[in-house]
Amino acid sequence: MTSMSVSLPEKMRGFIKSRVQAGEYHNESEYIRDLIRQDQKRLSKEKVLWDMLQEADIEGTSDRNMPEIMQAVKDRLKADGRL
């Protein structure tokens, strides 16, 4: 594993240290890696939604009402293991 140097304001550094001291993370690096993993998941979900919007734009309007559409989206995301 390689290392990286990051400059942070003291307030942010103190926040990270407080999370580690509270036992939520083993060390500062673990906290940063967790943030990156969460961001990667968020971006993945955004891409799925963006792809669905593009697909919907191509397909045109629907006869379904909003609750039906939202349920179909949730079902599709669950089926894909993304929700």
matplotlib code that plots the C-alpha trace (Angstrom):
import matplotlib.pyplot as plt

x = [0.0, 1.3, 1.0, -0.4, 0.0, -3.1, -3.2, -6.3, -7.4, -6.9, -10.7, -11.0, -8.0, -9.5, -12.8, -11.0, -9.0, -12.2, -13.8, -10.7, -10.6, -14.3, -13.4, -15.3, -12.1, -8.7, -6.8, -7.0, -6.2, -9.1, -11.5, -10.3, -10.5, -14.1, -15.0, -13.6, -15.5, -18.8, -18.1, -17.5, -20.8, -22.6, -21.1, -22.1, -25.7, -25.8, -24.6, -27.4, -29.9, -28.4, -28.5, -32.2, -33.0, -31.3, -33.2, -36.5, -35.8, -35.3, -38.5, -40.7, -43.7, -45.4, -49.0, -48.0, -48.4, -45.6, -46.0, -46.0, -42.9, -41.1, -42.0, -40.6, -37.4, -37.0, -37.8, -35.2, -32.5, -33.2, -33.0, -29.7, -28.5, -28.0, -30.5]
y = [0.0, 3.4, 6.5, 10.0, 13.2, 15.4, 18.8, 19.4, 22.3, 21.6, 21.4, 18.6, 16.8, 17.0, 15.6, 12.6, 12.0, 12.2, 9.4, 7.3, 7.9, 7.0, 3.6, 4.0, 3.5, 1.8, 4.8, 7.9, 6.1, 3.6, 6.6, 8.2, 4.8, 4.4, 7.9, 7.0, 3.7, 5.5, 8.1, 5.3, 3.7, 7.0, 7.6, 4.1, 4.8, 8.2, 6.5, 4.0, 6.8, 8.8, 5.8, 5.3, 8.9, 8.7, 5.5, 7.1, 10.1, 7.8, 5.8, 8.9, 9.5, 6.8, 6.0, 5.1, 7.5, 8.7, 6.1, 3.3, 4.6, 5.1, 1.5, 0.2, 2.1, 0.7, -2.8, -2.5, -1.2, -4.0, -6.6, -5.2, -5.3, -1.5, -0.6]
z = [0.0, -0.8, 1.3, 0.6, 2.4, 2.8, 4.4, 6.6, 8.8, 12.5, 13.0, 10.5, 11.9, 15.4, 14.1, 12.6, 15.8, 17.8, 15.6, 16.2, 19.9, 20.2, 18.8, 15.6, 13.6, 14.3, 13.0, 10.8, 7.6, 8.2, 8.5, 5.3, 3.4, 4.7, 3.4, 0.0, -0.1, 0.8, -1.9, -4.5, -3.5, -3.8, -7.3, -8.4, -7.3, -9.1, -12.3, -12.1, -11.6, -14.4, -16.8, -15.8, -16.5, -19.9, -20.7, -19.6, -21.8, -24.8, -24.0, -23.7, -21.5, -19.4, -18.6, -15.0, -12.1, -9.9, -7.1, -9.7, -11.3, -7.9, -6.9, -10.2, -9.7, -6.2, -7.4, -10.1, -7.8, -5.3, -8.1, -9.2, -5.5, -5.4, -2.8]

ax = plt.figure().add_subplot(projection="3d")
ax.plot(x, y, z, "-o")
ax.set_aspect("equal")
plt.show()
